[in-house]
Amino acid sequence: MQMSTASPSSGQAEDLRNQQPKHGWHVTDSALSPKQPEHDGGLAAHVRQWRSSSLKPAVEKLGAGIDPEAVRLYTPDDTASHDYLGTVGLPGEYPFTAWLYPVATPFSGGGELNRAGRYSGYGTSEDCRDYYLAAARSGMRIGGPNVASDLPSQLGWDSDAAQASGEVGRVGVAIDSLRDFETIYQAFGEPSALGRISSNWTINGPAAIYVAFYYALAQQNGVDPALLRCTPQNDILKEFVARGLYIFPAKPSMRLVGDIMSFMAGQMPRSNSISICAEHMRYAGATTEQSFAFAFANAKAYVQLGLARGLDVDQFARQLTFRGFGDSSMDFFRGIAAPRAARRIWARIMREEFGAKTDRACLLRGGEHAWGNAYLRMTSTRPVNNIVRETVEAMVQACASGQLSGSFPFDEPLGLGHSPEAQQVRRDLERILYYEAKVGSTLDPFAGSYLIESLTDEIEETTLAELARVEELGGAVAAVETGYYHGQIAQAAWRQQQLLETGEETWVGVNRFNGPDEIDVAVARTPEYPSDRLETAEERARAGLRALRAERDETAVSRSLDQLGAAIDDPAVNLMGPLVDCALAYATVGEMCDVMRSRWGSADSAGIAGAG
């Protein structure tokens, strides 16, 4: 019997729609329309004809200055070889393109999880402690400190050093000795609570000293170090590339990283040894693919370091975390594709290159934090617009991962700290997206999209090509020492700046829509940190150091520093033990770093390789 090809009547179509379930699949208008005949020559030929017969006339009629050939159309041909299980996989399954786990991270709507709190810190350790206590009194639950250190601390100078003048406590809290750790952690209950909280420290050059402080603090209070949960950033190669907060030459710096990895693998199995960062390289001007490639090259160097120490890759790789593997723009669709590509690349590197057997060792764990899509575009003029930018980033994150979180509060560009008002807006935008818009209710909702899968593949391909160039140079350390990283990032930053200056790329309120008729909406902001405490922080930190030196056992300090120097001279010695001894004697950050400087020299922008 011949089947009728007539389309359904309007009444029949309405009946079909009414029969659809309220949730799940649904019949679209295209499904109710007569099937279009296949075009001779296949889809590619059809697209070519569409460009000439439909797109080009439409563009000419609009007169919009659009190049028809530049219009990208994604079709099934772009994903013809797409293997869902092989290249995407179900959530929680290798290669983790969809997401790292079978379920999304529970959304708390306010942060009830017992994790390290929001990035914060200023002034002295007493100021920082009091800040955490006040936050707790206001109802904010903080599972542990997420410490921002001031510049002198990050560069290995004590608060009373000449090099620290004018910077003490300004962009973070001043950390000089174990006593400062003792003070900060008073905000988190009884000393035994160390085994129940998590701590993050954005510290790199002196990361080993911070770990020594924490370990010593646990020893003092009878806490089993196996219970400690902490994450020092400890990504020193990234510091040579972007932030510039390094102290020692590259090779001895890598020795310290390896010592932390070995020490934590044996003594602190629940802690993370490194937080490998891509975001800071994007902040310096790198493209998304460059930031991924350089961060993965750095990560491979750390894995190789662990293997050279005789560590089991399936064990120590579980102590690696990642940060900022997102896109470098506000492009919504690239923003979704980029972290999908990053997760897949790292999983394959670990399994195919390093032979990791367990899935846990293949995870780009933590990579969803601090993507920076919005951060890179936040403005100090018309800062309320940053609310839109952080909302876009939150939507991107929810569509590309199993976590919904906004970017930095909208007043990030306006100075140290975030006002309570901006923090409230950020919390509410997350709640609105989750509870009202239902964003984040489905993992990897764009899986199979011709556009998203194509972009994911393109980002992966470009990243791997850049990674191959780094490896041709000899790997990450060679890329640092030869200046390759710096040169590539500088070129990318210049190209991006040219796009903005020529107007080829629009930045709302910066290079366009910034005329006299535009309104800068003012919002009342309450300072997060009291200015009077900031102004007196340096004086109070120096007074604290004078008191410490008057009270401590100088003989014990000298002995511990001498032992540290002797250990540095023996490459086979792990420096963490001597550093813990220095910490317990109340040697300062500057004193310990001075011993290391005396052996290794200092790295500077003209001599990163140094004498080490």
C-alpha positions as CSV (number, residue, x, y, z in Angstrom):
1,M,0.0,0.0,0.0
2,Q,1.3,3.5,-0.9
3,M,1.8,5.7,2.1
4,S,0.5,9.3,2.0
5,T,3.1,12.0,2.1
6,A,0.7,14.7,3.0
7,S,1.5,16.7,6.1
8,P,-0.9,16.5,9.1
9,S,-3.8,18.9,9.2
10,S,-3.6,21.7,11.7
11,G,-6.1,19.8,13.9
12,Q,-4.0,16.6,13.7
13,A,-0.9,18.6,14.6
14,E,-2.6,20.1,17.6
15,D,-3.7,16.6,18.8
16,L,-0.2,15.3,18.5
17,R,1.2,18.2,20.6
18,N,-1.5,17.7,23.2
19,Q,-0.5,14.0,23.5
20,Q,3.1,14.9,24.4
21,P,4.3,14.4,28.0
22,K,5.0,17.6,29.9
23,H,8.6,16.5,30.5
24,G,11.1,14.5,28.4
25,W,10.9,14.2,24.6
26,H,8.7,16.3,22.5
27,V,7.5,16.5,18.9
28,T,8.8,19.6,17.2
29,D,7.3,21.5,14.3
30,S,9.9,20.0,12.0
31,A,8.8,16.5,12.9
32,L,5.2,17.4,11.8
33,S,6.4,18.8,8.5
34,P,6.7,16.7,5.3
35,K,10.2,15.3,4.9
36,Q,12.4,17.4,2.7
37,P,13.9,15.5,-0.3
38,E,17.6,14.7,0.0
39,H,19.8,17.1,-2.0
40,D,21.8,15.7,-4.8
41,G,25.5,15.5,-3.8
42,G,24.9,15.2,-0.1
43,L,24.9,17.6,2.8
44,A,28.1,19.4,1.9
45,A,26.8,20.3,-1.6
46,H,23.5,21.4,-0.1
47,V,25.4,23.8,2.3
48,R,27.4,25.2,-0.6
49,Q,24.2,25.9,-2.5
50,W,22.5,27.4,0.6
51,R,25.4,29.8,0.9
52,S,25.1,31.0,-2.6
53,S,21.3,30.9,-3.1
54,S,20.1,31.8,0.4
55,L,22.8,33.2,2.6
56,K,24.5,35.5,0.2
57,P,21.3,37.3,-1.1
58,A,20.1,37.7,2.5
59,V,23.4,39.3,3.6
60,E,23.4,41.6,0.6
61,K,19.9,42.7,1.2
62,L,20.7,43.5,4.9
63,G,23.8,45.4,3.9
64,A,25.4,44.5,7.3
65,G,28.9,44.1,6.0
66,I,29.0,40.4,6.8
67,D,31.2,38.1,4.7
68,P,29.0,35.2,3.7
69,E,32.1,32.9,3.5
70,A,33.0,33.8,7.1
71,V,29.6,32.6,8.4
72,R,30.2,29.2,10.2
73,L,27.5,26.7,10.0
74,Y,27.8,23.5,12.1
75,T,26.2,20.4,10.6
76,P,26.4,16.6,11.1
77,D,29.4,16.6,8.8
78,D,31.4,18.4,11.5
79,T,30.9,15.4,13.8
80,A,30.7,12.6,11.3
81,S,33.4,10.6,13.1
82,H,32.0,11.4,16.6
83,D,32.2,8.5,19.0
84,Y,30.1,9.4,22.0
85,L,31.5,6.8,24.4
86,G,35.1,7.1,23.1
87,T,35.4,10.9,23.0
88,V,32.8,12.1,25.5
89,G,31.6,9.2,27.7
90,L,29.0,9.3,30.4
91,P,29.5,11.6,33.4
92,G,32.1,10.1,35.7
93,E,33.5,7.8,33.0
94,Y,36.8,8.1,31.0
95,P,37.7,10.4,29.3
96,F,35.6,12.6,31.5
97,T,34.6,15.1,28.8
98,A,31.1,15.2,30.2
99,W,32.1,15.6,33.8
100,L,34.4,14.1,36.4
101,Y,31.7,12.3,38.5
102,P,28.4,10.6,37.8
103,V,26.5,13.4,39.7
104,A,26.9,17.2,40.0
105,T,28.4,18.8,43.1
106,P,25.5,19.4,45.5
107,F,24.4,23.0,45.3
108,S,24.2,24.5,48.8
109,G,23.0,28.0,47.9
110,G,25.3,29.5,50.5
111,G,28.2,27.3,51.2
112,E,27.5,24.7,53.8
113,L,30.1,22.2,52.6
114,N,33.1,21.8,55.0
115,R,35.7,23.1,52.6
116,A,38.2,26.0,52.6
117,G,36.3,29.3,52.5
118,R,36.5,32.1,50.1
119,Y,39.9,33.5,49.1
120,S,40.7,36.2,51.7
121,G,43.3,37.7,54.0
122,Y,44.8,41.0,54.9
123,G,46.9,42.8,57.5
124,T,48.4,40.7,60.3
125,S,47.6,37.2,61.4
126,E,45.5,38.7,64.2
127,D,43.5,40.7,61.6
128,C,43.0,37.6,59.5
129,R,41.8,35.6,62.6
130,D,39.4,38.3,63.6
131,Y,38.0,38.5,60.0
132,Y,37.2,34.8,60.0
133,L,35.6,35.0,63.5
134,A,33.5,37.9,62.4
135,A,32.4,36.0,59.2
136,A,31.4,33.1,61.3
137,R,29.4,35.3,63.6
138,S,27.6,36.8,60.6
139,G,26.4,33.3,59.6
140,M,29.0,32.5,57.0
141,R,30.2,28.9,57.4
142,I,33.9,28.6,56.5
143,G,35.3,25.1,56.6
144,G,38.9,26.4,56.8
145,P,41.1,29.3,55.7
146,N,41.7,30.0,52.0
147,V,44.7,32.3,52.6
148,A,45.9,35.2,50.4
149,S,49.4,36.1,51.5
150,D,51.0,39.5,51.1
151,L,53.7,40.1,48.6
152,P,56.7,40.0,51.0
153,S,55.5,36.6,52.3
154,Q,55.1,35.3,48.8
155,L,58.7,36.5,47.9
156,G,60.3,35.1,51.1
157,W,60.9,38.3,53.0
158,D,60.0,38.9,56.6
159,S,57.8,41.9,57.4
160,D,60.7,43.8,58.8
161,A,62.9,43.4,55.8
162,A,63.8,46.4,53.7
163,Q,62.3,44.8,50.7
164,A,58.9,44.5,52.4
165,S,58.5,48.2,53.1
166,G,55.1,49.5,52.1
167,E,53.7,46.1,51.1
168,V,53.1,44.3,54.5
169,G,49.5,43.1,54.8
170,R,48.4,45.0,51.7
171,V,47.3,42.3,49.2
172,G,47.0,39.5,51.7
173,V,48.0,38.5,55.2
174,A,51.6,38.8,56.5
175,I,53.0,35.3,57.3
176,D,56.3,35.4,59.1
177,S,56.5,32.4,61.3
178,L,54.7,29.4,62.8
179,R,53.2,31.9,65.3
180,D,51.1,33.4,62.5
181,F,49.7,30.0,61.7
182,E,48.9,29.4,65.3
183,T,47.1,32.8,65.4
184,I,45.0,32.3,62.2
185,Y,43.9,28.8,63.1
186,Q,42.5,30.1,66.4
187,A,39.5,31.1,64.4
188,F,38.6,27.4,63.6
189,G,38.0,26.0,67.1
190,E,40.0,23.7,69.2
191,P,43.4,22.6,67.9
192,S,42.1,19.1,67.3
193,A,39.8,20.7,64.6
194,L,42.8,20.7,62.3
195,G,41.9,17.2,61.3
196,R,38.4,18.2,60.3
197,I,38.9,21.3,58.2
198,S,40.4,22.1,54.8
199,S,43.0,24.8,54.1
200,N,44.2,26.5,50.9
201,W,47.2,28.7,50.6
202,T,48.0,30.6,47.5
203,I,51.7,30.3,47.9
204,N,54.4,29.0,45.6
205,G,58.0,30.0,46.2
206,P,57.9,29.4,50.0
207,A,55.1,26.7,49.7
208,A,57.4,24.1,51.4
209,I,57.6,26.5,54.4
210,Y,53.8,26.8,54.7
211,V,53.4,23.0,54.6
212,A,56.1,22.8,57.3
213,F,54.2,25.3,59.4
214,Y,51.0,23.3,59.1
215,Y,52.7,20.0,59.8
216,A,54.4,21.6,62.9
217,L,51.0,23.0,64.0
218,A,49.5,19.5,63.9
219,Q,52.5,18.1,65.8
220,Q,52.1,20.7,68.5
221,N,48.5,19.8,69.0
222,G,48.7,16.0,68.7
223,V,46.8,15.8,65.4
224,D,47.7,12.9,63.1
225,P,49.1,14.5,59.9
226,A,47.4,11.7,58.0
227,L,44.1,13.6,58.8
228,L,45.3,16.9,57.5
229,R,43.6,18.3,54.3
230,C,45.4,21.2,52.7
231,T,46.3,22.6,49.3
232,P,49.4,24.8,48.8
233,Q,49.3,26.2,45.3
234,N,53.0,25.1,44.8
235,D,52.9,25.6,41.0
236,I,56.2,27.2,40.7
237,L,56.6,26.8,36.9
238,K,53.5,28.9,36.4
239,E,55.1,31.7,38.6
240,F,58.0,31.9,36.1
241,V,55.5,32.2,33.3
242,A,52.9,34.6,34.6
243,R,52.6,36.0,38.2
244,G,56.4,36.4,38.7
245,L,56.3,35.5,42.4
246,Y,59.3,33.1,42.4
247,I,62.3,33.2,44.6
248,F,64.9,30.6,43.6
249,P,66.0,29.4,40.1
250,A,63.9,26.9,38.3
251,K,65.8,23.7,39.1
252,P,66.1,24.1,42.9
253,S,62.5,25.3,42.9
254,M,61.5,22.1,41.3
255,R,63.5,20.2,44.0
256,L,61.2,21.9,46.6
257,V,58.1,20.9,44.7
258,G,59.4,17.3,44.5
259,D,60.1,17.3,48.2
260,I,56.6,18.4,49.0
261,M,55.2,15.7,46.7
262,S,57.2,12.9,48.4
263,F,56.5,14.2,51.9
264,M,52.8,14.5,51.4
265,A,52.6,11.1,49.7
266,G,54.1,9.5,52.8
267,Q,52.9,11.8,55.6
268,M,49.8,13.7,54.5
269,P,47.9,11.4,52.1
270,R,44.6,13.4,52.3
271,S,46.3,16.7,51.3
272,N,47.0,18.0,47.8
273,S,50.6,18.6,46.9
274,I,50.1,21.0,43.9
275,S,47.3,23.1,42.4
276,I,48.3,23.4,38.7
277,C,47.0,26.7,37.3
278,A,46.1,27.7,33.8
279,E,44.2,30.8,34.6
280,H,47.2,33.0,35.6
281,M,48.7,32.5,32.1
282,R,45.5,33.7,30.6
283,Y,45.6,36.7,32.9
284,A,49.0,37.4,31.5
285,G,47.7,37.4,27.9
286,A,47.9,33.7,26.8
287,T,45.1,32.3,24.6
288,T,43.0,29.6,26.0
289,E,44.9,26.9,24.1
290,Q,48.3,28.3,25.2
291,S,47.2,28.4,28.8
292,F,46.1,24.8,28.6
293,A,49.2,23.6,26.7
294,F,51.6,25.4,29.1
295,A,49.7,24.2,32.2
296,F,49.7,20.6,30.9
297,A,53.4,20.8,30.1
298,N,54.0,22.0,33.6
299,A,51.8,19.2,35.0
300,K,53.7,16.6,33.0
301,A,56.9,18.0,34.5
302,Y,55.5,17.5,38.0
303,V,54.3,14.0,37.2
304,Q,57.8,13.1,35.8
305,L,59.2,14.6,39.0
306,G,57.1,12.3,41.1
307,L,58.0,9.2,39.0
308,A,61.7,10.1,39.4
309,R,61.2,10.1,43.1
310,G,59.9,6.6,42.9
311,L,56.3,7.4,43.6
312,D,53.4,5.4,42.3
313,V,51.6,7.4,39.7
314,D,48.2,6.1,40.7
315,Q,48.8,7.3,44.2
316,F,50.5,10.7,43.9
317,A,48.5,11.8,40.9
318,R,45.5,11.7,43.2
319,Q,47.1,14.6,45.2
320,L,47.3,16.9,42.1
321,T,44.6,19.5,41.7
322,F,44.0,21.9,38.9
323,R,42.7,25.4,38.7
324,G,41.3,27.7,36.0
325,F,40.9,25.5,33.0
326,G,38.3,27.6,31.3
327,D,38.1,30.0,28.3
328,S,39.8,33.3,28.0
329,S,36.8,35.2,26.7
330,M,33.1,35.8,27.3
331,D,32.2,33.6,24.3
332,F,29.4,31.4,25.7
333,F,29.9,28.4,23.5
334,R,33.7,28.3,23.6
335,G,33.4,28.7,27.3
336,I,31.4,25.4,27.4
337,A,33.7,23.6,25.0
338,A,37.1,24.6,26.6
339,P,36.8,22.7,29.9
340,R,35.4,19.7,28.2
341,A,38.5,19.6,26.0
342,A,40.8,20.1,29.0
343,R,39.3,17.2,30.9
344,R,39.7,14.9,28.0
345,I,43.3,15.9,27.2
346,W,44.5,15.4,30.7
347,A,42.7,12.0,31.1
348,R,44.4,10.8,27.9
349,I,47.8,12.1,28.9
350,M,47.7,10.3,32.2
351,R,46.4,7.0,30.8
352,E,48.3,6.9,27.5
353,E,51.5,8.6,28.4
354,F,51.9,7.8,32.1
355,G,50.1,4.5,32.3
356,A,47.7,5.5,35.1
357,K,45.4,2.5,35.8
358,T,42.9,4.1,38.1
359,D,40.3,6.6,36.9
360,R,41.0,8.8,39.9
361,A,44.6,9.5,38.7
362,C,43.2,10.7,35.4
363,L,40.9,13.4,36.7
364,L,41.4,17.1,36.1
365,R,40.2,17.6,39.7
366,G,39.3,21.1,40.7
367,G,39.8,22.5,37.2
368,E,36.4,24.1,37.2
369,H,37.6,26.6,39.8
370,A,38.5,30.2,38.7
371,W,37.9,29.8,35.0
372,G,38.2,33.6,34.7
373,N,35.8,34.2,31.8
374,A,34.3,37.1,33.6
375,Y,37.4,38.1,35.7
376,L,39.3,39.0,32.5
377,R,36.5,41.3,31.4
378,M,35.5,42.9,34.7
379,T,35.8,46.7,34.7
380,S,36.2,49.4,37.3
381,T,34.0,51.7,35.2
382,R,30.3,50.8,35.2
383,P,31.1,47.9,37.6
384,V,27.5,46.9,37.9
385,N,27.9,45.5,34.4
386,N,30.2,42.9,36.0
387,I,27.1,41.3,37.5
388,V,26.0,40.3,34.0
389,R,29.5,39.0,33.2
390,E,29.7,36.8,36.3
391,T,26.2,35.5,35.5
392,V,27.4,34.4,32.1
393,E,30.3,32.7,33.6
394,A,28.1,30.9,36.1
395,M,25.9,29.7,33.3
396,V,28.9,28.5,31.3
397,Q,30.2,26.7,34.3
398,A,26.9,25.0,35.0
399,C,26.7,23.8,31.3
400,A,30.3,22.6,31.2
401,S,30.8,21.0,34.5
402,G,28.9,19.6,37.5
403,Q,29.3,22.8,39.6
404,L,27.4,26.1,39.6
405,S,29.4,29.0,40.9
406,G,29.6,32.7,39.9
407,S,32.9,34.4,39.2
408,F,34.4,37.0,41.5
409,P,31.9,39.5,43.0
410,F,31.3,42.4,40.8
411,D,33.5,44.9,42.7
412,E,36.6,42.8,42.2
413,P,38.3,45.6,40.2
414,L,37.6,48.2,42.8
415,G,40.3,47.3,45.3
416,L,41.2,44.8,48.0
417,G,38.3,42.7,49.3
418,H,34.8,42.3,48.2
419,S,32.0,44.3,49.8
420,P,29.2,42.3,51.6
421,E,26.8,43.8,49.0
422,A,28.7,42.3,46.1
423,Q,29.1,39.0,47.9
424,Q,25.3,38.9,48.4
425,V,24.7,39.6,44.7
426,R,27.0,36.8,43.8
427,R,25.2,34.3,46.1
428,D,21.8,35.4,44.9
429,L,22.7,35.1,41.2
430,E,23.8,31.5,41.8
431,R,20.6,30.8,43.7
432,I,18.4,32.3,40.9
433,L,20.2,30.3,38.2
434,Y,19.9,27.1,40.1
435,Y,16.4,27.3,41.8
436,E,14.5,29.5,39.3
437,A,16.2,29.0,35.9
438,K,17.0,25.3,36.7
439,V,20.5,25.8,35.2
440,G,22.7,22.9,36.3
441,S,19.9,20.4,36.5
442,T,21.5,18.3,33.7
443,L,25.1,17.2,33.3
444,D,26.7,18.1,29.9
445,P,23.5,19.3,28.4
446,F,25.2,20.3,25.1
447,A,26.8,16.8,24.5
448,G,26.3,15.8,20.8
449,S,25.7,19.4,19.7
450,Y,27.4,19.9,16.3
451,L,28.7,23.2,17.5
452,I,29.9,22.2,21.0
453,E,31.5,19.0,19.9
454,S,33.3,20.7,17.0
455,L,34.6,23.5,19.2
456,T,35.7,20.9,21.8
457,D,37.7,19.0,19.1
458,E,39.2,22.3,17.7
459,I,40.4,23.4,21.1
460,E,41.8,20.0,21.9
461,E,43.7,19.9,18.5
462,T,45.2,23.4,18.9
463,T,46.2,22.7,22.5
464,L,47.9,19.4,21.6
465,A,49.8,21.1,18.8
466,E,51.1,23.8,21.2
467,L,52.0,21.2,23.8
468,A,54.0,19.3,21.2
469,R,56.0,22.5,20.5
470,V,56.8,22.8,24.2
471,E,58.0,19.2,24.3
472,E,60.2,19.7,21.3
473,L,62.0,22.4,23.3
474,G,62.7,19.8,26.1
475,G,59.6,20.4,28.2
476,A,58.3,22.9,30.7
477,V,61.6,23.8,32.5
478,A,63.3,24.4,29.2
479,A,60.4,26.5,28.0
480,V,60.8,28.6,31.2
481,E,64.6,28.9,31.0
482,T,64.7,29.7,27.2
483,G,61.9,32.4,27.5
484,Y,59.6,30.5,25.1
485,Y,56.6,30.8,27.4
486,H,57.1,34.5,27.9
487,G,57.6,35.2,24.2
488,Q,54.5,33.3,23.2
489,I,52.3,34.9,25.8
490,A,53.6,38.4,25.0
491,Q,52.7,37.9,21.3
492,A,49.2,36.7,22.2
493,A,48.7,39.6,24.6
494,W,49.8,42.1,21.9
495,R,47.4,40.5,19.3
496,Q,44.5,40.7,21.8
497,Q,45.3,44.3,22.6
498,Q,45.3,45.2,18.9
499,L,41.8,43.7,18.5
500,L,40.6,45.9,21.3
501,E,42.3,49.1,20.1
502,T,41.1,48.7,16.5
503,G,37.6,47.9,17.7
504,E,37.6,44.5,16.0
505,E,36.6,43.1,19.4
506,T,34.1,44.9,21.6
507,W,34.5,45.5,25.3
508,V,31.3,47.2,26.5
509,G,32.1,50.4,28.4
510,V,35.8,50.2,27.5
511,N,36.3,50.6,23.8
512,R,32.6,51.0,22.8
513,F,29.4,52.3,24.3
514,N,31.5,54.6,26.5
515,G,30.2,58.0,25.3
516,P,29.0,60.9,27.5
517,D,25.4,59.7,27.3
518,E,26.2,56.5,29.0
519,I,25.4,56.3,32.8
520,D,27.7,54.9,35.4
521,V,25.4,53.3,37.9
522,A,26.6,53.8,41.5
523,V,26.2,51.1,44.1
524,A,26.8,51.6,47.8
525,R,29.6,49.4,49.1
526,T,30.7,48.6,52.6
527,P,34.5,47.9,52.8
528,E,35.3,44.3,53.6
529,Y,38.5,45.1,55.5
530,P,38.8,48.1,57.9
531,S,41.2,50.7,56.4
532,D,42.7,51.6,59.8
533,R,43.9,48.1,60.3
534,L,45.5,48.1,56.8
535,E,47.3,51.3,57.5
536,T,48.8,50.0,60.7
537,A,49.5,46.4,59.6
538,E,53.2,46.9,58.8
539,E,54.0,48.5,62.1
540,R,52.1,45.8,64.0
541,A,53.7,42.9,62.0
542,R,57.2,44.3,62.7
543,A,56.4,44.7,66.4
544,G,55.2,41.1,66.4
545,L,58.5,39.9,64.9
546,R,60.5,41.9,67.5
547,A,58.5,40.1,70.3
548,L,59.0,36.7,68.7
549,R,62.8,37.1,68.4
550,A,63.0,38.2,72.0
551,E,61.1,35.2,73.2
552,R,62.4,32.3,71.1
553,D,65.4,30.2,71.7
554,E,68.0,31.7,69.4
555,T,70.4,28.7,69.9
556,A,67.6,26.4,68.6
557,V,66.9,28.7,65.7
558,S,70.6,28.8,64.7
559,R,70.9,25.1,65.0
560,S,67.9,24.4,62.8
561,L,69.0,26.8,60.2
562,D,72.5,25.3,60.1
563,Q,70.9,21.8,59.6
564,L,68.7,23.2,56.8
565,G,71.8,24.5,55.1
566,A,73.6,21.1,55.4
567,A,70.5,19.3,54.0
568,I,70.4,21.7,51.0
569,D,74.0,20.7,50.2
570,D,73.0,17.1,49.9
571,P,70.6,16.6,46.9
572,A,69.4,13.3,48.3
573,V,67.9,14.8,51.4
574,N,64.2,15.8,51.5
575,L,64.1,19.3,52.9
576,M,60.7,19.0,54.5
577,G,62.1,17.4,57.7
578,P,64.6,20.2,58.3
579,L,62.0,22.8,57.4
580,V,59.6,21.4,60.0
581,D,62.4,21.6,62.6
582,C,63.0,25.3,61.6
583,A,59.3,25.9,62.0
584,L,59.1,24.4,65.4
585,A,62.1,26.6,66.5
586,Y,60.2,29.6,65.2
587,A,62.6,30.5,62.5
588,T,61.0,32.9,60.1
589,V,60.1,32.7,56.5
590,G,62.8,35.2,55.6
591,E,65.4,33.4,57.6
592,M,64.7,30.0,56.0
593,C,64.6,31.6,52.5
594,D,67.9,33.4,53.2
595,V,69.6,30.0,53.9
596,M,68.2,28.7,50.6
597,R,69.2,31.9,48.7
598,S,72.8,31.5,50.1
599,R,73.0,28.1,48.5
600,W,71.0,28.5,45.3
601,G,71.0,32.2,44.6
602,S,68.0,34.1,43.5
603,A,66.1,34.0,40.2
604,D,65.2,37.2,38.5
605,S,63.7,38.2,35.2
606,A,67.1,38.3,33.6
607,G,68.3,35.0,35.0
608,I,65.6,32.5,35.8
609,A,68.0,29.6,35.4
610,G,70.2,31.1,38.1
611,A,73.0,29.3,39.7
612,G,70.9,26.3,40.8
